[in-house]
Amino acid sequence: MNTPQVTSTLEPGLYIVATPIGNLGDVSRRAIDVLSRCAVVACEDTRVTGKLLHHLGIKRPMRRYDDHASDGAREALLGEMTRGAVALVSDAGTPLISDPGYRLVREARARGIAVTTIPGASALLAALTLAGLPTDRFMFAGFLPSKDKARGDVLTELAAVPATLVFYETGPRLVASLEAMARLLPGREIAVARELTKLHEECRTGTAEDLAAHYTAHPPKGEIVLLAGPPGAAEKPGEADVDAELIAALADLPVSKAAALVAKKHGLDRKALYARALELKG
């Protein structure tokens, strides 16, 4: 790629620049323009961003800014924003989505520093467009916890949300998350979107049980977006169905939380289900 022609510098401030999530052809002309004319690029990993800048034929000073950045590093970037343009990028996609950039934006705004966004690629939105799940209302919940109990607590908390749920996930943890969804989000349509915009892009839908079996046999690689369709307005379940759901919930949750989960899902009496869950547990 030819080196972009730099005609002038940008006004001082913070520029939030979305970068490709895989296919470098997705970089916007506006992103290239800002990266070409900024004074400094703040990034999660200088090696990753360096490859993108090299591909674009751009040479700019880079400053590392990630989850481990100190208050001093943030303060230094804020100082640079008063003198010139600082472009904030993540390793891939739109900054601030599951990364620490919001603290920098918050402090810049508090100090009256101009903040501009240059939108572009986002794995979250790309996955929603592919999955075929309802998009009129969705909730992004970041990464699910790695520990079984914490993962179960999060899924229990979100089970009654009347929206498509969207999570980021890693290959080694995908099957465990799908198995937890099978127990705690029964009956939902699930989608796994991975390697988005890349050569081996995939979006597979089905039940959590079927997807867990598939990815057990075919361990996934690459970055993953995991989606769960919204809860349906099902008819009131029979006693046998309620008992089965309580037993499944009790495999991961204490009695009180298992009863609360099933009660909230079906609009049933929580105290009655708590007493029944104690019987089943015993």
N, C-alpha and C positions, 0 to 999 in steps of 0.2 A: 504494500500500500504506500502511495506517495505521502511524503511529509506534508501535513496540513499547513496552509499558509496562515501565519499569525499576523493579523493586521493591527490589532490593538489589544491592550490588556483589558481585563474585566474590572468592573467596579468592585471595591472591597466588600467582603461579606462571605457568607457560607453558601455554597452551592451543593445541593444534594443530588448526586448524579447516579441514575440507574445504569447498570452495566449488564451485558448478556448473562443468561443463566447457563449457557452451554454453547449455542451457535453464535460465533462472533459476528455473523452477518446481522444480528438483531440490534447491534449498537446504533443509536439514533444519531442523525447529523448534528442535532443540538448538543448531545453528550460529547461528541468529538470536538465540537467548537469550544465548549467550556473546558474540557481537558487540555486543549491546545493553548488556551489563553490564560489559564489560572496561574497563580504564583506557586501554589503547593497542592499536592494531592495527598489527602489523609486516607489511609487504607488499612484493612485488617492485616494483610500480608503483602509486603513489598514484592515478594517473588511472584505472587499471583497477579497483582496489578501491573508489575513490571512487564509481564508477558503480554498483557492487553495493550499497554502503551507502546511496546515494541511493535506489535502487530499494526497499530494505528500510525506508526511513524512519529510518535510524540515523545519528547524528552522533557520531563518535569521533575523537580525535587519531590520526593515522597517522604511522608511522616507516618510512622506506624500508630494506629489508633484502634484498639480492640478492647475486649473484655478486661484485659489486664492493664490497660493504660492507667497511669497514675494521675492524680489531680494536677500534678505539675505539667504533664504532657497535655492535658486538656487546656490548662491555662496558657501554655505556649501557643497552641493552635488559636485560641481566642485572641491572643495578642496579634498573631499574624493576620487574622481577619480584619483587624482595624487598619492594616497597612495594604492589604491586597486580597485577592480572591483565593479562598480555600475550597477545593473540590473534595467532598466526602463521598467515598465509594465503599462498597462491601466487596467481598471476594466474588460474588455473583448476585445479580438481581438488584432489587431496590433496597437501599440502605434503610436502617431502622426497623426492618421486619426481622425480628429475632436477632438483632444485634444491638450493640450499646450506643448507637449514635444519638438516641433521643436525649441523653444527658447533655451532649454537646449542643444540640438544637435548642434545648430548654434554656441553657445558660446564655447562648448567643442572643436569643430573643429577649431574655431578661435584661441584657446590656444594651439593647437597642441596635444590635448588629443586624444588617439585612440578611434574610434567609430566603433562598430561591430553590425551588425543586425542579429537577429535570427528569420527568417520569420516563418509565420504560419497562423492561422485562421484570416479571415477578413470578416465581414458581407457584405461589399461592393462587394467583388469578389464572395462570396457564392451566393448572390442574383442574380448577373449577370449570373451565371451558371444555375440557376433554371428558370429564367424568359422567356427564349426563344426569347429574343430581340437581335438585332444586337450587337455584341461585338467587331467588328473590330475597332470601334471608340466609346468611351464613355467619358462622363464628370461627375465627381463627384463634387457636389456642396454643400456638407454638409447638415445642417439642414435648411429648409425653415423658414423664419421669422414667428413669431406668429401673428403679426398684419396683417390685411387684405391688407392694401395698400402696405406695404413693401413686402408681399408675392407676390402680383400682379406685383410689380416692378421687382422682381427677375425673375419671370416666363416670363415676357415680354422681359427682357434682354436676356434670354436664348432661347427664342422661335425659333430663326433662326439657332441655333447651329446645324450643320449637324451630330448629334451623339445621342446615347442613353443617356438620362439624369438620374442621380442617386442621390437620396437624402436620408438622414436619417430623420425619422419622429417618432412622439410619437402617442400613441393610441388616446388621447383626441383631437388631432389636425388633425388626418388623413382625416376625412370627409371634413373639411374646405379646406384642400389642394387639395383633389380630385375635389371638386366643382370649385375651382379656375382653376385647369387644364382643366376642361370641358369647361370653358369660354375662356381661354387664350391659350390652346394647343389643339384646336379642331381637332378631327379625329385621334389623336394619340392612339396607343395601350399602355395601362398602365398595370403595374404589381405591386402587393403589396406582398412583401415577409416578413414574420414575424415568430418569434420564431425559427429562423434558428438553426439547429442541435439539437433542443430540441424535446420533445415528441410530441408536437402539431405543428410541423413545417408546414407552409402553404405558398404556392405561388399561388395567384389568379390573373388571367389576364382578360382583357376586356376593355371596354370603361370607361372613368372617370366617366360618368354618372351612368353606371351600378354598378361600384364598390362603388361609394358614396352611392347609394341606399342600397347595400348589407351591408356596414359597419354602416349605420344608423340603420338598423334593427338588426345588430349583432355587437355591439360595440367591437372593437378589444382591446386585451391586449398584453403586451409584446413589445419588441423592433421591429421596423419596418424599412424596406428599401423600398422606393417608387421609381419606375422607369417609365420613359416615353420614348417610342420609338422615333426614329428620324423623322423629318418632311419628308413627301413624296414629290415626284416631281409631284404634281397635275397639271392638266390643268388649264388654266386661268379661274377663276370663272366668272359667269355672274353678272350683276348689282344687282340682287336680293340677290345673295349669299354674295356679298361684303357688301351690306347694312346690312344683318343679322349679319355678323361678326363685323362690326363697332358697331352695337347696343349692341352686347354682350360685346365687349371690353369697350364701354363707361360705362357699369355698374360698372367697377372697375377702369377705368383710365381716366385722363383728355383728352380733345379732341386731343391735339397734340400727346400724347403718343399712344392713340388708333389708330389714323391715321398712325403713324409710324409703329406700330405693323403689321397692315393689309397690308400696302404698302410693308414692308420688306418681309413679308411672301409670297406675290404673285408677287413681282417685279413690282408693280404699282407705278404711280406717287403720291408722298407724298402730294404735294400741292393740287392736285385735291381731294385726299381723305380727306385732312384736311377741305376743303370747304364743301365736302359732309357730313362729320361728324358734322360740325357746323349746317348744315340744319337739320340733324337727331336729334341733341341735342335740337335744338330750337322747 
